[in-house]
Amino acid sequence: MASYKKIDPRLKTNNDTGFGPNANSYGGRFINRDGTFNLRREGISFLNRFSIFQRMQTLPRWKFVLIIVLSFITINLLFTATYIIIGISQFTGVIGNTDWERLKEIYYFSTETFTTVGYGRVNPVGDAANVVAGFEAMTGFLSFAVVTGLIYGRFSKPKPYLVFSDLALIAPFQDKTALMFRFATYKDHHALTNVSIKVSLAARVEENGEASYKFYDLRLERDKVDNLPMNWTVVHPIDQESPLYGFTYDDAANADLELYILITGFDEVYSSPVLQRTSYTYQEMKFNAKFIPMYRESDDGKTTILEMHKLNEIKELQN
C-alpha cells in the first residue's frame, strides 16, 4: 500500500467541489486541461444524453465546418438518388448525353433547389418530381435557419480566450516555497476585468486504513485583479497552513495530487461574464524551477510587449 504524506488534520477541507470522496471509483484526473470534466455517463439512452445543438456549439471550428459541408453534400446526394429513382423523364431541360452527365445535372438541380437559387434550365415536370422538389426546398430553408442559429450561437458565445502554462512550478518564493502557474489572454484588443481565481487541491489521503480524496482551497497571494491585459502568475505560498507543506514529488505522486482552477471575469466585448476551468496533475508539476518574465519594453520605449511564446519558458534552480 502507498505511503501517504500526512496533511494537517486541522486544515479545513472543501466539500463543495462537486466530487465525492470515494477514491476507488475515480479514473484519471478530475478536470481535463481544456476545462471539461473527465467523465462519461452510462445507464441512460444515447438519445437522452446527446444534444445536437450543444455538441455543435462545442466542436472545434474545423469539425463544425466539415460537418456542415458534408451534411450539405450528403443531403443533396440523397435527393439526387431519389430523383434518379423517380426517373429523369420527370425533368425537362436535361441536355447531358451520358449517364454521368445527366447525374451531375440532377445533382446540380438538387443543390439549386435546396438553396432556393433555382437557375431554371432543369425543371421538374412530373408530379412525383415536383413533390420531392417542394419537400427539398422546404428542407433547405429549414436547414439554413438551423445552421444560421448554430453559427450565431458560436460567434456570439463569450469566451475568456485564456492560455495556461503547461506546468505548475514549486520553487522558492520570498522567504518560503510556493506553488505557481501562470496564464494570459491571447487575443488582440481583448482584456478581462474584475477577474477572480479559485484554486482547489485534490489529494488522496489515508483515513482509518482506507484511502479517500480530500479537497482543500489553496490560499493565494492574490485571488483577484481589476484588469487582465497581461499575464498573471498565480502564487500559493506553501507554509504550515498549506496542505502542500513538506511535500516532495514522490509525496505528490502517492497522493495523486491535482489542482483544480476556476477563473471568472467580465468580458467587455460581449458585456458578459466568462469562466474558464483547467487543472494540473502531479505529472504536470515541476519542483525547483521558476518562470522567465514574458514581457518587455518596445524598442521605442512607448509600448509593453507581451511575449506569448515565453509563456512556458522556465529556469531550473539548483537544489
C-alpha positions in Angstrom: 0.0 0.0 0.0 1.2 3.5 -0.9 2.7 5.7 1.9 0.6 8.8 2.1 2.0 12.2 3.2 0.3 13.3 6.4 -1.7 16.6 5.9 -2.5 18.6 9.0 -6.0 17.4 10.0 -6.8 20.8 11.4 -6.8 22.3 7.9 -10.3 23.0 6.6 -11.5 20.8 3.7 -13.7 22.0 0.8 -16.7 19.7 0.4 -18.3 21.9 -2.3 -16.2 20.9 -5.3 -18.9 18.5 -6.7 -16.6 15.5 -6.4 -17.3 12.7 -3.9 -14.7 11.2 -1.6 -14.6 7.6 -2.9 -11.0 7.1 -4.0 -11.6 3.7 -5.6 -14.2 5.0 -8.1 -12.2 7.6 -10.0 -10.3 7.1 -13.2 -7.6 9.6 -14.1 -7.9 13.3 -13.5 -11.0 15.1 -12.3 -10.7 18.0 -14.9 -9.1 17.9 -18.3 -6.7 20.6 -19.3 -9.3 22.1 -21.7 -11.6 22.6 -18.7 -14.0 19.7 -19.5 -14.9 17.2 -16.8 -13.2 13.8 -17.2 -16.5 12.0 -17.0 -18.5 9.6 -19.2 -22.2 8.8 -18.5 -23.7 5.4 -18.7 -27.0 3.8 -17.8 -29.2 6.2 -19.8 -30.0 6.0 -23.5 -27.9 7.9 -26.1 -30.8 10.0 -27.3 -31.4 11.3 -23.7 -27.7 12.0 -23.2 -26.9 13.6 -26.6 -27.8 17.2 -27.7 -27.0 18.0 -31.3 -27.1 21.8 -30.6 -24.8 21.6 -27.6 -22.4 19.3 -29.4 -22.3 21.6 -32.5 -21.6 24.6 -30.2 -18.6 22.9 -28.6 -17.0 21.3 -31.6 -13.6 22.6 -32.8 -14.1 25.1 -35.7 -12.7 22.8 -38.4 -15.0 19.9 -37.3 -18.0 22.3 -37.3 -17.3 23.5 -40.8 -16.6 19.9 -42.0 -19.9 18.6 -40.7 -21.8 21.5 -42.4 -20.1 20.8 -45.7 -20.5 17.1 -45.5 -24.1 17.4 -44.5 -24.9 19.6 -47.5 -23.2 17.2 -49.9 -24.9 14.1 -48.3 -28.4 15.6 -48.3 -28.1 16.6 -51.9 -26.8 13.1 -52.9 -29.8 11.6 -51.2 -32.2 13.9 -53.1 -30.3 13.2 -56.3 -30.7 9.4 -55.8 -34.5 10.0 -55.2 -34.8 11.9 -58.4 -32.9 9.2 -60.3 -35.2 6.6 -58.9 -38.3 8.6 -59.9 -36.8 8.9 -63.4 -35.1 11.7 -65.4 -38.1 11.7 -67.7 -39.8 13.7 -65.0 -37.5 16.6 -65.8 -37.1 19.0 -68.7 -34.0 20.8 -69.8 -31.6 17.9 -69.2 -29.0 18.0 -72.0 -26.4 15.5 -70.9 -25.7 12.6 -73.3 -24.2 10.2 -70.8 -25.5 8.8 -67.5 -22.7 10.6 -65.7 -23.5 14.0 -67.3 -27.2 13.6 -66.5 -26.4 12.6 -63.0 -24.4 15.7 -62.5 -27.2 17.9 -63.9 -29.7 16.3 -61.5 -27.3 16.8 -58.6 -26.8 20.5 -59.5 -30.6 20.9 -59.8 -30.8 19.4 -56.3 -28.3 21.9 -54.9 -30.1 24.8 -56.6 -33.5 23.7 -55.2 -32.1 23.0 -51.7 -30.7 26.6 -51.6 -33.8 28.0 -53.4 -31.5 29.5 -56.0 -33.4 27.9 -58.9 -31.4 28.9 -62.0 -34.1 27.5 -64.2 -32.8 25.3 -67.1 -33.6 22.0 -65.5 -37.2 21.9 -64.2 -39.4 19.1 -62.8 -42.5 18.5 -64.9 -43.8 15.2 -63.4 -45.9 15.2 -60.3 -43.5 13.0 -58.3 -40.5 15.1 -59.1 -42.4 18.3 -58.2 -43.5 16.9 -54.8 -39.9 15.8 -54.0 -38.5 19.2 -55.2 -41.0 21.0 -53.0 -40.1 18.9 -50.0 -36.4 19.5 -50.7 -37.0 23.3 -50.9 -38.7 23.2 -47.5 -35.9 21.1 -46.1 -33.4 23.6 -47.5 -34.8 26.8 -45.9 -35.4 25.0 -42.6 -31.8 23.7 -42.5 -30.4 27.1 -43.3 -32.4 28.5 -40.3 -30.8 25.8 -38.1 -27.3 26.5 -39.4 -27.8 30.2 -39.0 -28.7 29.7 -35.4 -25.7 27.4 -34.8 -23.3 29.9 -36.4 -24.8 32.8 -34.5 -24.5 30.8 -31.3 -20.8 30.1 -31.9 -20.0 33.7 -32.8 -22.0 35.3 -30.0 -20.8 32.9 -27.3 -18.4 34.8 -25.0 -15.1 33.2 -24.4 -12.3 34.1 -22.0 -9.5 33.4 -24.5 -7.1 32.3 -21.8 -4.0 30.1 -22.3 -2.3 28.4 -19.4 1.3 27.4 -18.8 2.0 23.7 -19.4 3.5 23.2 -15.9 2.8 24.4 -12.4 6.0 25.1 -10.5 7.0 24.6 -6.9 10.0 26.7 -6.1 11.5 29.2 -3.6 9.4 32.3 -3.2 10.5 35.2 -1.0 11.4 33.5 2.3 9.5 30.3 1.7 8.3 27.9 -1.0 5.4 28.5 -3.3 3.3 26.8 -5.9 3.0 28.9 -9.1 1.4 28.7 -12.6 0.6 31.5 -15.0 -1.9 32.3 -17.7 -2.7 35.2 -20.1 -5.3 36.4 -22.6 -4.1 35.8 -26.1 -6.5 37.7 -28.4 -5.6 41.2 -29.6 -7.8 44.0 -28.2 -9.2 41.6 -25.6 -8.9 42.0 -21.9 -10.9 40.8 -18.9 -11.9 42.9 -16.0 -12.8 42.1 -12.4 -11.0 38.7 -12.7 -11.1 36.3 -9.8 -9.5 32.9 -9.4 -10.1 29.9 -7.1 -7.6 27.1 -6.8 -8.5 23.8 -5.1 -6.3 20.8 -4.3 -7.4 17.2 -4.5 -5.2 14.8 -2.5 -5.6 11.1 -1.7 -5.1 10.6 2.0 -5.3 7.7 4.3 -8.0 7.6 7.0 -8.7 4.7 9.2 -6.7 2.4 7.0 -8.6 3.4 3.8 -7.7 5.8 1.0 -10.0 8.7 0.2 -9.8 12.0 -1.5 -10.0 15.3 0.3 -10.3 18.7 -1.3 -8.7 21.9 0.0 -9.0 25.5 -1.0 -5.5 27.0 -1.5 -4.8 30.4 -0.1 -3.3 32.6 -2.8 -1.0 35.6 -2.7 -3.6 37.4 -4.8 -7.0 36.0 -5.9 -8.4 38.9 -7.7 -7.2 41.6 -10.2 -9.1 44.6 -11.6 -7.9 44.0 -15.1 -6.1 41.3 -17.0 -4.3 42.8 -20.0 -1.1 40.8 -19.5 -0.2 37.6 -17.9 -0.9 36.6 -14.3 1.4 34.4 -12.2 -0.8 32.8 -9.6 1.1 32.1 -6.3 0.2 29.9 -3.4 2.7 30.3 -0.5 3.5 26.9 0.9 3.6 27.3 4.7 2.3 25.4 7.7 -1.2 26.5 6.7 -0.9 24.8 3.3 -1.8 21.2 2.6 1.3 21.0 0.4 3.6 21.8 3.3 6.6 19.5 3.2 5.6 17.7 0.0 8.1 16.2 -2.3 7.4 15.0 -5.9 7.1 11.4 -4.6 4.6 12.5 -2.0 2.6 14.3 -4.7 2.6 11.2 -6.8 1.5 9.0 -3.9 -1.3 11.4 -3.1 -2.3 11.7 -6.8 -2.4 15.5 -6.4 -4.5 17.6 -8.8 -5.0 21.3 -8.9 -8.4 22.5 -10.0 -8.5 26.1 -11.2 -11.6 28.1 -11.8 -11.3 31.6 -13.3 -14.2 34.1 -13.7 -14.2 37.6 -15.2 -16.1 40.1 -17.2 -15.7 40.4 -20.9 -16.1 44.0 -22.1 -16.7 43.0 -25.8 -19.7 40.8 -25.0 -20.7 42.6 -21.8 -21.0 39.2 -20.2 -19.3 37.2 -17.5 -17.0 34.4 -18.7 -15.3 31.5 -16.9 -12.5 29.0 -17.6 -11.5 25.8 -15.8 -8.3 23.8 -16.0 -6.2 21.5 -13.9 -2.7 20.3 -13.2 -2.0 16.8 -12.1 1.2 15.9 -10.2 2.8 14.9 -13.5 2.4 18.5 -14.6 4.1 19.9 -11.5 7.8 20.7 -11.5 10.0 21.3 -8.5 12.8 23.8 -8.3 12.1 25.9 -11.3 10.8 29.4 -11.9 9.2 31.2 -14.8 11.1 33.6 -17.0 9.5 37.0 -17.4 7.4 37.2 -20.6 7.1 40.9 -21.3 9.5 43.6 -22.3 9.6 47.2 -23.3 9.4 48.0 -27.0 12.4 49.4 -28.8 11.0 52.9 -28.9 10.1 52.7 -25.2 6.4 53.5 -25.8 4.8 50.1 -25.6 4.9 47.0 -23.5 5.4 43.8 -25.4 3.7 40.6 -24.1 5.8 37.7 -25.4 3.3 34.9 -25.6 5.9 32.5 -26.9 7.6 32.7 -23.5 4.5 31.5 -21.5 6.2 28.1 -20.8 9.8 29.2 -20.6 11.2 28.3 -17.2 14.6 28.2 -15.5 15.6 25.3 -13.4 17.1 26.1 -10.0 19.9 24.4 -8.1 18.8 22.2 -5.2 
